[in-house]
Amino acid sequence: MKKFINILIFLFIFALYFVTFLMIYDAFRERKLNSQEKNAVELFDKKIEKKKEEVVSNQTYTVNYRGYTILGKLIIPKIGVNTVILKEQTYAAMNIGAVKTYGVDLNEKGGFVISGHNFRGRSVFFYNIKNLKSGDIIKITDNKGRSLDYSVYEVDRYVSPNDVSYLVKTEDYHVTLVTCENGGKTRIVVKAHIQE
């Protein structure tokens, strides 16, 4: 019986060490992801601000961060999103910021789609786009230094991953935000445009 109790104590102590390790690793990973995103946003802001001072209009500026091309910046004040929009459409890129997955160049007529994770470590990232309502603002700054405010007009939840009806060309300035929900089984789709 004493041997059995000793084994239980050993397993309990081992489990505590293992859980502690996982918590430390998770905290480290979240700090790293948040730091990468912050550094990418700061790099983009500095590059665009520097080019604005040079007063060269409608010129595209290439901004690279750790092998990724930054196309612009996305700010959604209502839910606290402030991130870069990357060209590369990879899982690793989505750990740094959002990615442009479809459509014309940012802030051009014709419509484009931006996708993002709904989690990164313990931060929820795009998860709260489900809380956006008609009239909420999505601000996009492109790599030409142009900044436009898009107004949300539709939020759809539980969209099938097979439903790609939001991948359409439009005649106006239009942006669609997309993220997964329900463990990837469905999508949240937010549509916004500039009212002319």
N, CA, C and O of each residue as an XYZ file, in Angstrom:
784
protein
N       0.820     -1.189      0.000
C       0.000      0.000      0.000
C       0.870      1.262      0.000
O       0.552      2.232     -0.688
N       1.949      1.252      0.757
C       2.843      2.401      0.827
C       3.484      2.661     -0.541
O       3.654      3.813     -0.942
N       3.835      1.594     -1.249
C       4.420      1.722     -2.577
C       3.417      2.365     -3.544
O       3.797      3.209     -4.355
N       2.162      1.977     -3.462
C       1.101      2.522     -4.298
C       0.937      4.025     -4.029
O       0.797      4.805     -4.971
N       0.953      4.434     -2.768
C       0.823      5.852     -2.390
C       2.015      6.642     -2.924
O       1.851      7.762     -3.406
N       3.211      6.065     -2.840
C       4.400      6.736     -3.366
C       4.301      6.952     -4.872
O       4.702      7.995     -5.389
N       3.766      5.961     -5.563
C       3.590      6.088     -7.016
C       2.582      7.193     -7.327
O       2.802      7.990     -8.239
N       1.491      7.248     -6.588
C       0.490      8.303     -6.779
C       1.081      9.686     -6.519
O       0.815     10.626     -7.268
N       1.875      9.812     -5.468
C       2.517     11.097     -5.156
C       3.451     11.495     -6.293
O       3.463     12.647     -6.725
N       4.239     10.523     -6.775
C       5.154     10.798     -7.886
C       4.377     11.267     -9.130
O       4.770     12.242     -9.771
N       3.280     10.579     -9.471
C       2.481     10.952    -10.633
C       1.859     12.331    -10.459
O       1.783     13.098    -11.420
N       1.418     12.654     -9.264
C       0.838     13.957     -8.980
C       1.891     15.057     -9.163
O       1.618     16.081     -9.788
N       3.070     14.845     -8.627
C       4.149     15.835     -8.750
C       4.546     15.983    -10.223
O       4.751     17.100    -10.697
N       4.655     14.883    -10.936
C       4.982     14.931    -12.360
C       3.923     15.720    -13.127
O       4.256     16.540    -13.983
N       2.647     15.474    -12.820
C       1.555     16.187    -13.491
C       1.635     17.690    -13.215
O       1.403     18.501    -14.112
N       1.964     18.060    -11.976
C       2.115     19.481    -11.637
C       3.234     20.125    -12.447
O       3.061     21.223    -12.977
N       4.373     19.459    -12.547
C       5.482     19.977    -13.343
C       5.077     20.122    -14.807
O       5.399     21.121    -15.449
N       4.378     19.135    -15.323
C       3.968     19.157    -16.725
C       3.001     20.312    -16.997
O       3.164     21.030    -17.983
N       2.011     20.495    -16.149
C       1.042     21.586    -16.304
C       1.746     22.936    -16.190
O       1.451     23.853    -16.957
N       2.658     23.066    -15.254
C       3.410     24.307    -15.099
C       4.216     24.609    -16.358
O       4.248     25.750    -16.820
N       4.864     23.590    -16.913
C       5.616     23.760    -18.154
C       4.708     24.245    -19.281
O       5.070     25.168    -20.011
N       3.532     23.634    -19.429
C       2.601     24.035    -20.485
C       2.151     25.475    -20.312
O       2.035     26.205    -21.296
N       1.897     25.894    -19.094
C       1.473     27.273    -18.828
C       2.586     28.258    -19.180
O       2.325     29.303    -19.776
N       3.816     27.930    -18.818
C       4.941     28.806    -19.137
C       5.138     28.881    -20.644
O       5.358     29.965    -21.186
N       5.062     27.748    -21.323
C       5.219     27.716    -22.778
C       4.124     28.539    -23.455
O       4.407     29.299    -24.381
N       2.883     28.397    -23.004
C       1.764     29.132    -23.584
C       1.964     30.634    -23.418
O       1.736     31.397    -24.356
N       2.385     31.060    -22.239
C       2.626     32.490    -21.990
C       3.761     33.003    -22.882
O       3.671     34.098    -23.438
N       4.820     32.215    -23.015
C       5.939     32.601    -23.883
C       5.479     32.733    -25.329
O       5.828     33.700    -26.007
N       4.700     31.769    -25.801
C       4.215     31.783    -27.184
C       3.343     33.006    -27.442
O       3.478     33.654    -28.480
N       2.454     33.325    -26.511
C       1.588     34.486    -26.692
C       2.396     35.774    -26.729
O       2.141     36.639    -27.567
N       3.374     35.914    -25.827
C       4.225     37.112    -25.841
C       4.966     37.236    -27.165
O       5.086     38.332    -27.713
N       5.464     36.114    -27.680
C       6.191     36.125    -28.947
C       5.284     36.558    -30.090
O       5.674     37.397    -30.903
N       4.068     35.994    -30.165
C       3.136     36.349    -31.235
C       2.739     37.816    -31.163
O       2.720     38.509    -32.181
N       2.422     38.293    -29.960
C       2.045     39.689    -29.796
C       3.199     40.626    -30.137
O       2.990     41.693    -30.714
N       4.406     40.226    -29.781
C       5.590     41.027    -30.091
C       5.811     41.095    -31.600
O       6.122     42.161    -32.132
N       5.655     39.972    -32.289
C       5.817     39.966    -33.742
C       4.807     40.894    -34.401
O       5.160     41.677    -35.283
N       3.550     40.807    -33.975
C       2.512     41.648    -34.553
C       2.817     43.118    -34.296
O       2.720     43.941    -35.206
N       3.184     43.452    -33.062
C       3.488     44.841    -32.701
C       4.663     45.370    -33.516
O       4.616     46.493    -34.019
N       5.715     44.568    -33.648
C       6.882     44.992    -34.420
C       6.531     45.212    -35.886
O       7.015     46.163    -36.500
N       5.699     44.350    -36.452
C       5.289     44.495    -37.850
C       4.465     45.764    -38.045
O       4.663     46.483    -39.023
N       3.539     46.048    -37.122
C       2.724     47.266    -37.202
C       3.615     48.502    -37.106
O       3.449     49.442    -37.883
N       4.558     48.512    -36.165
C       5.454     49.657    -36.002
C       6.313     49.873    -37.248
O       6.521     51.012    -37.667
N       6.809     48.793    -37.836
C       7.619     48.900    -39.047
C       6.804     49.511    -40.178
O       7.282     50.406    -40.875
N       5.576     49.033    -40.365
C       4.708     49.565    -41.412
C       4.425     51.047    -41.169
O       4.542     51.858    -42.087
N       4.054     51.405    -39.937
C       3.751     52.806    -39.616
C       4.942     53.714    -39.893
O       4.777     54.795    -40.459
N       6.142     53.287    -39.502
C       7.342     54.106    -39.723
C       7.609     54.297    -41.207
O       7.936     55.400    -41.644
N       7.473     53.228    -41.983
C       7.741     53.303    -43.425
C       6.744     54.236    -44.102
O       7.134     55.075    -44.913
N       5.475     54.097    -43.779
C       4.443     54.943    -44.399
C       4.614     56.393    -43.961
O       4.489     57.297    -44.787
N       4.895     56.636    -42.695
C       5.082     58.001    -42.190
C       6.277     58.663    -42.870
O       6.216     59.838    -43.231
N       7.356     57.917    -43.043
C       8.549     58.450    -43.695
C       8.231     58.828    -45.133
O       8.665     59.878    -45.607
N       7.482     57.989    -45.826
C       7.152     58.266    -47.223
C       6.190     59.440    -47.344
O       6.249     60.181    -48.325
N       5.300     59.625    -46.361
C       4.386     60.775    -46.390
C       5.165     62.079    -46.314
O       4.794     63.076    -46.932
N       6.254     62.057    -45.543
C       7.086     63.252    -45.411
C       7.766     63.597    -46.726
O       8.053     64.765    -46.989
N       8.026     62.591    -47.556
C       8.672     62.818    -48.842
C       7.686     63.341    -49.885
O       8.101     63.754    -50.968
N       6.398     63.328    -49.578
C       5.327     63.852    -50.419
C       5.391     63.308    -51.847
O       5.399     64.066    -52.816
N       5.434     62.000    -51.952
C       5.351     61.341    -53.251
C       3.992     60.662    -53.278
O       3.742     59.739    -52.503
N       3.112     61.114    -54.166
C       1.753     60.593    -54.139
C       1.605     59.332    -54.978
O       2.286     59.144    -55.986
N       0.709     58.487    -54.537
C       0.283     57.272    -55.240
C       1.430     56.303    -55.549
O       1.317     55.482    -56.459
N       2.518     56.393    -54.806
C       3.623     55.449    -54.981
C       3.464     54.318    -53.979
O       3.164     54.552    -52.808
N       3.667     53.094    -54.443
C       3.565     51.936    -53.565
C       4.906     51.699    -52.889
O       5.954     51.748    -53.532
N       4.863     51.442    -51.584
C       6.075     51.203    -50.816
C       6.106     49.752    -50.371
O       5.127     49.235    -49.832
N       7.222     49.107    -50.597
C       7.366     47.725    -50.183
C       7.847     47.694    -48.746
O       8.874     48.282    -48.406
N       7.093     47.000    -47.908
C       7.469     46.845    -46.508
C       7.532     45.351    -46.224
O       6.537     44.640    -46.366
N       8.701     44.884    -45.826
C       8.891     43.461    -45.518
C       9.187     43.286    -44.042
O       9.859     44.110    -43.422
N       8.671     42.198    -43.493
C       8.918     41.865    -42.097
C       9.130     40.360    -41.999
O       8.213     39.580    -42.254
N      10.327     39.960    -41.633
C      10.676     38.546    -41.452
C      10.279     37.672    -42.641
O       9.779     36.561    -42.464
N      10.503     38.175    -43.838
C      10.201     37.405    -45.039
C       8.769     37.530    -45.529
O       8.402     36.895    -46.517
N       7.954     38.332    -44.862
C       6.566     38.545    -45.266
C       6.406     39.946    -45.836
O       7.066     40.884    -45.387
N       5.527     40.089    -46.829
C       5.254     41.381    -47.434
C       4.031     41.999    -46.767
O       2.949     41.414    -46.772
N       4.213     43.184    -46.195
C       3.107     43.895    -45.543
C       2.401     44.747    -46.593
O       3.000     45.651    -47.178
N       1.132     44.453    -46.824
C       0.335     45.200    -47.794
C      -0.334     46.420    -47.172
O      -0.611     47.404    -47.858
N      -0.592     46.348    -45.869
C      -1.290     47.444    -45.219
C      -1.536     47.155    -43.755
O      -0.961     46.238    -43.168
N      -2.413     47.972    -43.183
C      -2.742     47.846    -41.765
C      -4.247     47.880    -41.596
O      -4.951     48.609    -42.294
N      -4.728     47.076    -40.657
C      -6.155     46.960    -40.354
C      -6.400     47.401    -38.918
O      -5.764     46.900    -37.991
N      -7.328     48.343    -38.738
C      -7.712     48.787    -37.397
C      -9.227     48.671    -37.284
O      -9.967     49.180    -38.125
N      -9.677     47.990    -36.225
C     -11.111     47.922    -35.919
C     -11.260     48.417    -34.485
O     -11.136     47.634    -33.543
N     -11.524     49.711    -34.310
C     -11.537     50.302    -32.962
C     -12.488     49.613    -31.985
O     -12.143     49.435    -30.817
N     -13.672     49.226    -32.440
C     -14.676     48.674    -31.530
C     -14.194     47.417    -30.812
O     -14.549     47.193    -29.655
N     -13.385     46.592    -31.489
C     -12.959     45.332    -30.875
C     -11.451     45.280    -30.611
O     -10.918     44.229    -30.257
N     -10.765     46.412    -30.784
C      -9.352     46.488    -30.418
C      -8.384     45.801    -31.355
O      -7.285     45.438    -30.937
N      -8.759     45.608    -32.620
C      -7.831     45.003    -33.575
C      -6.958     46.103    -34.176
O      -7.468     47.120    -34.645
N      -5.647     45.894    -34.159
C      -4.675     46.784    -34.782
C      -3.549     45.883    -35.276
O      -2.648     45.536    -34.514
N      -3.602     45.505    -36.555
C      -2.663     44.518    -37.071
C      -2.283     44.837    -38.505
O      -2.883     45.701    -39.146
N      -1.293     44.137    -38.992
C      -0.875     44.287    -40.387
C      -1.664     43.324    -41.265
O      -2.229     42.338    -40.792
N      -1.686     43.642    -42.561
C      -2.284     42.764    -43.560
C      -1.139     42.263    -44.431
O      -0.441     43.052    -45.069
N      -0.952     40.960    -44.454
C       0.165     40.364    -45.175
C      -0.273     39.781    -46.516
O      -1.427     39.393    -46.697
N       0.669     39.729    -47.444
C       0.405     39.170    -48.769
C       0.371     37.648    -48.743
O      -0.465     37.030    -49.403
N       1.277     37.046    -47.983
C       1.425     35.598    -47.956
C       0.233     34.949    -47.254
O      -0.158     35.377    -46.168
N      -0.333     33.933    -47.863
C      -1.520     33.272    -47.335
C      -1.138     31.949    -46.682
O      -1.468     30.877    -47.188
N      -0.439     32.039    -45.552
C      -0.001     30.837    -44.853
C      -0.451     30.885    -43.396
O      -0.771     31.945    -42.857
N      -0.465     29.725    -42.787
C      -0.809     29.641    -41.366
C       0.177     30.457    -40.539
O      -0.218     31.156    -39.606
N       1.467     30.367    -40.885
C       2.500     31.110    -40.151
C       2.305     32.616    -40.305
O       2.496     33.364    -39.347
N       1.928     33.066    -41.500
C       1.677     34.497    -41.706
C       0.521     34.966    -40.833
O       0.552     36.075    -40.301
N      -0.498     34.124    -40.686
C      -1.654     34.501    -39.875
C      -1.320     34.548    -38.380
O      -2.115     35.056    -37.589
N      -0.165     34.029    -37.988
C       0.282     34.184    -36.604
C       0.874     35.565    -36.361
O       1.012     35.986    -35.212
N       1.228     36.281    -37.437
C       1.777     37.630    -37.313
C       0.679     38.668    -37.480
O       0.659     39.665    -36.759
N      -0.227     38.450    -38.411
C      -1.293     39.409    -38.670
C      -2.377     38.768    -39.510
O      -2.489     37.544    -39.579
N      -3.179     39.616    -40.150
C      -4.216     39.133    -41.063
C      -3.588     38.953    -42.445
O      -2.491     39.451    -42.700
N      -4.279     38.246    -43.334
C      -3.774     38.057    -44.691
C      -4.855     38.418    -45.703
O      -6.043     38.197    -45.468
N      -4.421     38.981    -46.837
C      -5.352     39.256    -47.930
C      -5.489     37.962    -48.722
O      -4.502     37.431    -49.231
N      -6.712     37.460    -48.825
C      -6.916     36.159    -49.457
C      -7.607     36.219    -50.821
O      -7.669     35.215    -51.531
N      -8.127     37.395    -51.188
C      -8.857     37.454    -52.453
C      -9.052     38.904    -52.846
O      -9.147     39.783    -51.990
N      -9.113     39.150    -54.161
C      -9.578     40.423    -54.673
C      -8.517     41.392    -55.130
O      -7.346     41.051    -55.292
N      -8.974     42.627    -55.335
C      -8.134     43.706    -55.840
C      -7.179     44.175    -54.741
O      -7.255     43.722    -53.599
N      -6.286     45.083    -55.105
C      -5.388     45.675    -54.114
C      -6.198     46.398    -53.043
O      -7.327     46.825    -53.285
N      -5.613     46.526    -51.869
C      -6.292     47.216    -50.775
C      -6.709     48.623    -51.198
O      -5.985     49.314    -51.915
N      -7.887     49.028    -50.739
C      -8.433     50.366    -50.957
C      -8.638     50.720    -52.438
O      -8.547     51.887    -52.822
N      -8.911     49.711    -53.256
C      -9.275     49.928    -54.650
C     -10.709     49.442    -54.849
O     -11.178     48.575    -54.112
N     -11.399     49.990    -55.830
C     -12.747     49.515    -56.146
C     -12.665     48.090    -56.678
O     -11.753     47.754    -57.433
N     -13.620     47.257    -56.283
C     -13.673     45.891    -56.774
C     -13.782     44.860    -55.675
O     -14.193     43.728    -55.930
N     -13.425     45.226    -54.464
C     -13.586     44.330    -53.322
C     -12.408     43.401    -53.074
O     -11.764     42.916    -54.004
N     -12.145     43.167    -51.787
C     -11.083     42.255    -51.374
C     -11.480     41.600    -50.056
O     -12.342     42.095    -49.329
N     -10.826     40.470    -49.765
C     -11.141     39.687    -48.575
C      -9.901     39.605    -47.695
O      -8.796     39.369    -48.182
N     -10.096     39.802    -46.401
C      -9.019     39.689    -45.411
C      -9.412     38.596    -44.430
O     -10.526     38.594    -43.906
N      -8.488     37.661    -44.183
C      -8.746     36.545    -43.272
C      -7.784     36.610    -42.094
O      -6.672     37.127    -42.207
N      -8.230     36.079    -40.967
C      -7.380     36.036    -39.778
C      -7.813     34.920    -38.852
O      -8.952     34.455    -38.901
N      -6.876     34.492    -37.998
C      -7.202     33.515    -36.963
C      -8.189     34.131    -35.976
O      -8.234     35.350    -35.812
N      -8.968     33.292    -35.330
C      -9.803     33.809    -34.253
C      -9.157     33.528    -32.909
O      -9.803     33.668    -31.871
N      -7.901     33.136    -32.914
C      -7.124     32.924    -31.690
C      -5.654     33.051    -32.048
O      -5.263     32.872    -33.201
N      -4.869     33.353    -31.075
C      -3.407     33.290    -31.156
C      -2.966     33.239    -29.711
O      -3.012     34.251    -29.012
N      -2.548     32.101    -29.261
C      -2.261     31.974    -27.838
C      -3.562     32.164    -27.086
O      -4.552     31.489    -27.370
N      -3.567     33.071    -26.135
C      -4.806     33.347    -25.394
C      -5.549     34.553    -25.959
O      -6.681     34.818    -25.554
N      -4.930     35.293    -26.894
C      -5.627     36.438    -27.480
C      -6.624     35.923    -28.516
O      -6.384     34.910    -29.174
N      -7.734     36.624    -28.650
C      -8.805     36.135    -29.517
C      -8.693     36.640    -30.948
O      -9.361     36.105    -31.833
N      -7.868     37.655    -31.206
C      -7.576     38.196    -32.528
C      -8.860     38.502    -33.305
O      -9.526     39.477    -32.958
N      -9.251     37.743    -34.323
C     -10.428     38.039    -35.149
C     -11.731     37.493    -34.559
O     -12.801     37.756    -35.108
N     -11.670     36.754    -33.475
C     -12.865     36.111    -32.931
C     -13.992     37.110    -32.685
O     -15.156     36.795    -32.932
N     -13.667     38.293    -32.208
C     -14.705     39.265    -31.850
C     -15.297     40.023    -33.035
O     -16.111     40.924    -32.832
N     -14.909     39.682    -34.274
C     -15.580     40.341    -35.400
C     -17.064     39.979    -35.418
O     -17.873     40.660    -36.048
N     -17.409     38.899    -34.719
C     -18.831     38.522    -34.625
C     -19.648     39.575    -33.877
O     -20.871     39.619    -34.013
N     -18.979     40.427    -33.084
C     -19.663     41.456    -32.304
C     -19.826     42.772    -33.053
O     -20.402     43.720    -32.519
N     -19.327     42.839    -34.281
C     -19.487     44.064    -35.059
C     -20.939     44.214    -35.495
O     -21.641     43.227    -35.713
N     -21.369     45.442    -35.617
C     -22.753     45.759    -36.006
C     -22.729     46.746    -37.167
O     -21.698     47.354    -37.456
N     -23.863     46.900    -37.822
C     -23.985     47.867    -38.911
C     -23.544     49.244    -38.430
O     -23.947     49.716    -37.367
N     -22.709     49.867    -39.245
C     -22.210     51.204    -38.913
C     -20.849     51.215    -38.234
O     -20.203     52.262    -38.187
N     -20.389     50.070    -37.699
C     -19.061     50.030    -37.081
C     -17.998     50.241    -38.166
O     -18.190     49.874    -39.325
N     -16.886     50.834    -37.764
C     -15.844     51.230    -38.713
C     -14.692     50.226    -38.760
O     -14.220     49.738    -37.733
N     -14.263     49.937    -39.978
C     -13.061     49.146    -40.249
C     -12.132     50.074    -41.031
O     -12.461     50.500    -42.139
N     -10.981     50.384    -40.458
C     -10.043     51.321    -41.086
C      -8.900     50.530    -41.728
O      -8.275     49.692    -41.078
N      -8.636     50.802    -43.004
C      -7.560     50.113    -43.713
C      -6.620     51.148    -44.312
O      -7.039     52.042    -45.048
N      -5.334     51.006    -43.980
C      -4.280     51.831    -44.560
C      -3.474     50.933    -45.482
O      -3.013     49.868    -45.071
N      -3.303     51.361    -46.735
C      -2.567     50.533    -47.695
C      -1.112     50.969    -47.791
O      -0.695     51.922    -47.133
N      -0.338     50.261    -48.620
C       1.084     50.569    -48.719
C       1.375     51.735    -49.673
O       2.520     51.953    -50.069
N       0.333     52.472    -50.032
C       0.503     53.751    -50.718
C       0.290     54.898    -49.742
O       0.438     56.069    -50.093
N      -0.064     54.537    -48.496
C      -0.292     55.546    -47.470
C      -1.728     56.022    -47.396
O      -2.051     56.879    -46.573
N      -2.610     55.478    -48.252
C      -4.025     55.875    -48.224
C      -4.732     55.156    -47.088
O      -4.513     53.967    -46.856
N      -5.580     55.889    -46.385
C      -6.343     55.303    -45.289
C      -7.824     55.551    -45.535
O      -8.259     56.694    -45.683
N      -8.608     54.445    -45.578
C     -10.046     54.555    -45.823
C     -10.830     53.904    -44.694
O     -10.403     52.902    -44.121
N     -11.978     54.486    -44.385
C     -12.877     53.940    -43.377
C     -14.039     53.231    -44.065
O     -14.776     53.836    -44.843
N     -14.194     51.943    -43.769
C     -15.279     51.137    -44.310
C     -16.329     50.961    -43.218
O     -15.994     50.792    -42.046
N     -17.588     51.001    -43.607
C     -18.694     50.863    -42.662
C     -19.316     49.465    -42.784
O     -19.704     49.040    -43.872
N     -19.402     48.766    -41.657
C     -19.985     47.419    -41.647
C     -21.464     47.515    -42.006
O     -22.177     48.387    -41.510
N     -21.921     46.605    -42.876
C     -23.345     46.558    -43.189
C     -23.944     45.161    -43.025
O     -25.165     45.007    -43.069
N     -23.091     44.128    -42.835
C     -23.634     42.779    -42.676
C     -22.646     41.905    -41.912
O     -21.445     41.926    -42.181
N     -23.166     41.136    -40.954
C     -22.368     40.159    -40.204
C     -23.104     38.826    -40.271
O     -24.235     38.708    -39.800
N     -22.452     37.819    -40.861
C     -23.050     36.487    -40.984
C     -22.246     35.504    -40.150
O     -21.016     35.493    -40.194
N     -22.956     34.681    -39.391
C     -22.305     33.645    -38.583
C     -22.729     32.274    -39.073
O     -23.729     32.124    -39.775
N     -21.959     31.292    -38.693
C     -22.227     29.890    -39.019
C     -22.290     29.651    -40.525
O     -23.095     28.855    -41.007
N     -21.425     30.356    -41.260
C     -21.342     30.188    -42.712
C     -20.541     28.914    -42.995
O     -19.490     28.688    -42.395
N     -21.037     28.102    -43.895
C     -20.356     26.854    -44.252
C     -18.999     27.161    -44.886
O     -18.879     28.122    -45.645
N     -17.972     26.356    -44.584
C     -16.673     26.567    -45.229
C     -16.734     26.368    -46.745
O     -15.857     26.835    -47.470
N     -17.766     25.677    -47.218
C     -17.948     25.472    -48.655
C     -18.646     26.647    -49.338
O     -18.675     26.723    -50.566
N     -19.207     27.563    -48.547
C     -19.900     28.728    -49.087
C     -18.870     29.819    -49.368
O     -18.337     30.429    -48.441
N     -18.596     30.060    -50.631
C     -17.632     31.094    -51.017
C     -18.331     32.231    -51.772
O     -17.719     32.912    -52.595
N     -19.599     32.420    -51.483
C     -20.373     33.447    -52.176
C     -19.864     34.858    -51.902
O     -20.175     35.788    -52.646
N     -19.086     35.020    -50.841
C     -18.534     36.346    -50.524
C     -17.297     36.665    -51.373
O     -16.789     37.784    -51.311
N     -16.808     35.717    -52.154
C     -15.665     35.941    -53.045
C     -16.176     36.451    -54.386
O     -16.175     35.726    -55.380
N     -16.606     37.692    -54.400
C     -17.164     38.273    -55.619
C     -16.537     39.641    -55.890
O     -16.103     40.342    -54.977
N     -16.505     39.989    -57.155
C     -16.047     41.315    -57.549
C     -17.197     42.288    -57.334
O     -18.343     41.984    -57.666
N     -16.892     43.458    -56.779
C     -17.919     44.475    -56.556
C     -17.574     45.723    -57.369
O     -16.473     45.844    -57.906
N     -18.506     46.622    -57.448
C     -18.289     47.869    -58.191
C     -17.816     48.992    -57.281
O     -17.397     50.045    -57.763
N     -17.880     48.781    -55.981
C     -17.544     49.844    -55.035
C     -16.304     49.482    -54.218
O     -15.668     48.453    -54.446
N     -15.978     50.346    -53.268
C     -14.915     50.049    -52.307
C     -15.519     49.111    -51.263
O     -16.425     49.496    -50.524
N     -15.015     47.889    -51.207
C     -15.653     46.863    -50.397
C     -14.603     45.959    -49.759
O     -13.625     45.578    -50.402
N     -14.814     45.620    -48.484
C     -13.922     44.680    -47.796
C     -14.769     43.644    -47.071
O     -15.832     43.957    -46.533
N     -14.286     42.413    -47.066
C     -14.923     41.321    -46.332
C     -13.891     40.735    -45.385
O     -12.774     40.422    -45.795
N     -14.263     40.583    -44.108
C     -13.412     39.937    -43.113
C     -13.943     38.533    -42.868
O     -15.155     38.334    -42.779
N     -13.036     37.548    -42.757
C     -13.447     36.158    -42.565
C     -12.568     35.517    -41.494
O     -11.354     35.720    -41.462
N     -13.209     34.738    -40.617
C     -12.484     33.913    -39.658
C     -13.287     32.657    -39.374
O     -14.485     32.600    -39.647
N     -12.623     31.656    -38.826
C     -13.290     30.404    -38.466
C     -13.998     30.544    -37.127
O     -13.671     31.422    -36.329
N     -14.956     29.683    -36.892
C     -15.558     29.519    -35.570
C     -15.991     28.062    -35.442
O     -15.944     27.308    -36.414
N     -16.403     27.676    -34.270
C     -16.818     26.290    -34.004
C     -15.745     25.284    -34.405
O     -16.032     24.275    -35.050
N     -14.510     25.572    -34.015
C     -13.420     24.649    -34.308
C     -13.157     24.466    -35.793
O     -12.708     23.402    -36.219
N     -13.435     25.500    -36.587
C     -13.197     25.432    -38.024
C     -14.360     24.881    -38.818
O     -14.273     24.779    -40.042
N     -15.453     24.521    -38.151
C     -16.604     23.930    -38.853
C     -17.429     24.971    -39.591
O     -18.092     24.648    -40.577
N     -17.399     26.231    -39.121
C     -18.139     27.308    -39.779
C     -17.275     28.568    -39.809
O     -16.183     28.603    -39.243
N     -17.790     29.602    -40.483
C     -17.074     30.870    -40.633
C     -17.922     32.034    -40.151
O     -19.152     31.981    -40.162
N     -17.234     33.085    -39.727
C     -17.862     34.385    -39.483
C     -17.451     35.260    -40.659
O     -16.265     35.356    -40.974
N     -18.423     35.902    -41.314
C     -18.155     36.745    -42.476
C     -18.730     38.136    -42.203
O     -19.924     38.287    -41.947
N     -17.854     39.156    -42.262
C     -18.268     40.544    -42.026
C     -18.035     41.319    -43.320
O     -16.940     41.289    -43.882
N     -19.074     42.015    -43.790
C     -18.983     42.795    -45.016
C     -19.086     44.273    -44.687
O     -19.902     44.695    -43.866
N     -18.229     45.057    -45.355
C     -18.222     46.510    -45.125
C     -17.897     47.219    -46.424
O     -17.229     46.666    -47.297
N     -18.375     48.452    -46.546
C     -18.103     49.237    -47.751
C     -18.031     50.719    -47.409
O     -18.365     51.140    -46.302
N     -17.595     51.478    -48.371
C     -17.596     52.933    -48.209
C     -18.879     53.433    -48.832
O     -19.157     53.180    -50.004
N     -19.648     54.138    -48.046
C     -20.914     54.657    -48.561
C     -20.634     55.922    -49.352
O     -20.094     56.898    -48.831
N     -21.012     55.883    -50.614
C     -20.752     57.046    -51.483
C     -22.012     57.833    -51.715
O     -21.988     58.842    -52.419
